[in-house]
Amino acid sequence: MPGNERDALRDLDWSKVYARVPEEVRDGVRVAHLRIRQRELRRQKQRRRLRWAACAAACLALVVGASLLLLNGKGRAPDQVVPLAPEVLALRGGDVVYASRADEFYHVRRDCPRAGERCVALKLVTALEFEKELCPECGANYAVEPRGEDEAR
């Protein structure tokens, strides 16, 4: 009865069922009983082996898949967002900047942290005549237009 795991006949103790068997048939019944038992033990061993093989195959597939994911990830650089360059603003000769006598820089903003206490408003042309340079902090996004373009206007 293949496929029928819980057969009622398998649960019977056949040694007691055929206790009073004639002598001529007793050896045949014992041999048949031993063959049935051996076949059942072989089936149980095969089932265990199949379970172990399925478990080993699943573990192997898991390890191979995980290692492929890890090895493929090493070749690629992580996603990085590159910030856009800030828009460069032009300073012309007539624009107002802030500077003081003690400071070597001129500032685009009056509230720049590098600006001294006695900053005064003046035109960019005047700051350039006093050989002042653009402040690296508040003037980072600014570029000074060459003097020739300003005078042409």
C-alpha positions as CSV (number, residue, x, y, z in Angstrom):
1,M,0.0,0.0,0.0
2,P,2.3,2.8,-1.2
3,G,1.4,6.3,0.0
4,N,-0.7,5.1,2.9
5,E,1.5,6.0,5.9
6,R,-1.0,5.0,8.7
7,D,-2.0,1.6,7.6
8,A,-3.8,-0.3,10.4
9,L,-2.1,-3.6,9.5
10,R,1.3,-2.1,10.2
11,D,0.4,-1.4,13.8
12,L,-0.5,-5.1,14.5
13,D,2.0,-7.3,16.2
14,W,2.1,-10.1,13.7
15,S,3.9,-12.5,16.0
16,K,0.8,-12.7,18.2
17,V,-1.6,-12.8,15.3
18,Y,0.0,-15.9,13.8
19,A,0.9,-17.5,17.1
20,R,-0.8,-20.8,16.3
21,V,0.4,-21.4,12.8
22,P,1.1,-24.9,11.6
23,E,4.8,-25.9,11.6
24,E,4.9,-26.2,7.8
25,V,4.0,-22.5,7.3
26,R,5.7,-20.9,10.5
27,D,9.1,-20.4,8.9
28,G,7.5,-18.8,5.8
29,V,5.4,-16.4,8.0
30,R,8.5,-15.4,10.0
31,V,10.5,-14.8,6.9
32,A,7.7,-12.7,5.4
33,H,7.4,-10.8,8.7
34,L,11.2,-10.1,8.7
35,R,11.1,-8.9,5.1
36,I,8.2,-6.6,5.8
37,R,10.1,-5.1,8.8
38,Q,13.3,-4.7,6.8
39,R,11.5,-3.0,4.0
40,E,9.9,-0.6,6.5
41,L,13.2,0.2,8.1
42,R,14.8,0.9,4.6
43,R,11.9,3.3,3.8
44,Q,12.4,5.2,7.1
45,K,16.2,5.5,6.4
46,Q,15.5,6.7,2.9
47,R,13.1,9.3,4.2
48,R,15.6,10.5,6.8
49,R,18.3,10.8,4.1
50,L,16.0,12.7,1.8
51,R,15.2,15.1,4.6
52,W,18.8,15.7,5.4
53,A,19.6,16.1,1.7
54,A,16.8,18.7,1.3
55,C,18.0,20.5,4.4
56,A,21.6,20.5,3.2
57,A,20.5,21.8,-0.3
58,A,18.5,24.6,1.3
59,C,21.4,25.6,3.5
60,L,23.8,25.5,0.5
61,A,21.4,27.6,-1.6
62,L,21.2,30.2,1.2
63,V,25.0,30.4,1.6
64,V,25.5,30.7,-2.1
65,G,22.8,33.4,-2.5
66,A,24.2,35.4,0.5
67,S,27.7,35.2,-0.8
68,L,26.7,36.3,-4.3
69,L,24.9,39.3,-2.8
70,L,27.9,40.3,-0.7
71,L,30.4,39.8,-3.5
72,N,28.4,41.7,-6.0
73,G,27.9,44.6,-3.6
74,K,31.7,45.2,-3.2
75,G,32.3,46.1,-6.8
76,R,29.8,48.9,-6.9
77,A,30.3,52.3,-5.3
78,P,27.5,53.4,-3.0
79,D,25.0,55.9,-4.3
80,Q,26.3,59.4,-3.6
81,V,24.5,62.6,-4.2
82,V,26.8,65.3,-5.5
83,P,25.7,68.7,-4.4
84,L,25.2,71.2,-7.2
85,A,27.8,74.0,-7.4
86,P,26.3,77.3,-6.0
87,E,25.4,79.9,-8.6
88,V,28.2,82.4,-9.0
89,L,27.1,86.0,-8.5
90,A,28.9,88.8,-10.2
91,L,30.2,91.9,-8.3
92,R,30.6,95.0,-10.4
93,G,32.5,98.2,-9.7
94,G,29.5,100.2,-8.5
95,D,28.2,97.5,-6.1
96,V,28.3,98.3,-2.3
97,V,30.6,96.3,-0.1
98,Y,31.7,96.7,3.5
99,A,35.3,97.2,4.8
100,S,37.3,98.7,7.6
101,R,40.8,100.0,7.7
102,A,42.2,97.2,9.9
103,D,40.6,94.4,7.9
104,E,42.4,93.1,4.8
105,F,39.1,91.8,3.3
106,Y,36.0,93.5,1.9
107,H,32.7,91.9,2.7
108,V,29.6,91.4,0.7
109,R,27.4,91.2,3.9
110,R,27.6,93.7,6.8
111,D,26.8,90.9,9.3
112,C,29.7,88.6,8.2
113,P,31.4,87.1,11.2
114,R,34.9,88.0,9.9
115,A,34.0,91.7,9.5
116,G,35.4,94.1,12.1
117,E,33.4,96.4,14.2
118,R,34.1,99.6,12.2
119,C,32.9,98.4,8.8
120,V,31.7,101.1,6.5
121,A,29.8,100.9,3.2
122,L,31.8,101.8,0.1
123,K,31.8,101.0,-3.6
124,L,33.7,97.9,-4.8
125,V,36.0,100.1,-6.9
126,T,37.2,101.9,-3.8
127,A,37.8,98.6,-1.9
128,L,39.9,97.3,-4.8
129,E,41.9,100.6,-4.9
130,F,42.8,100.0,-1.2
131,E,44.0,96.5,-2.3
132,K,41.4,94.7,-0.3
133,E,40.5,91.1,-1.2
134,L,37.2,89.4,-1.3
135,C,36.2,87.7,2.1
136,P,36.4,83.9,1.7
137,E,33.4,83.4,3.9
138,C,30.7,85.8,2.8
139,G,32.1,86.2,-0.7
140,A,32.4,82.5,-1.5
141,N,29.7,82.6,-4.2
142,Y,30.8,85.9,-5.7
143,A,33.1,86.7,-8.6
144,V,34.5,90.2,-9.4
145,E,33.9,91.2,-13.0
146,P,37.0,92.6,-14.7
147,R,37.3,96.4,-14.7
148,G,37.2,96.8,-18.4
149,E,33.6,95.5,-18.7
150,D,32.4,97.8,-15.9
151,E,34.0,100.9,-17.5
152,A,32.5,100.1,-20.9
153,R,29.0,100.4,-19.5
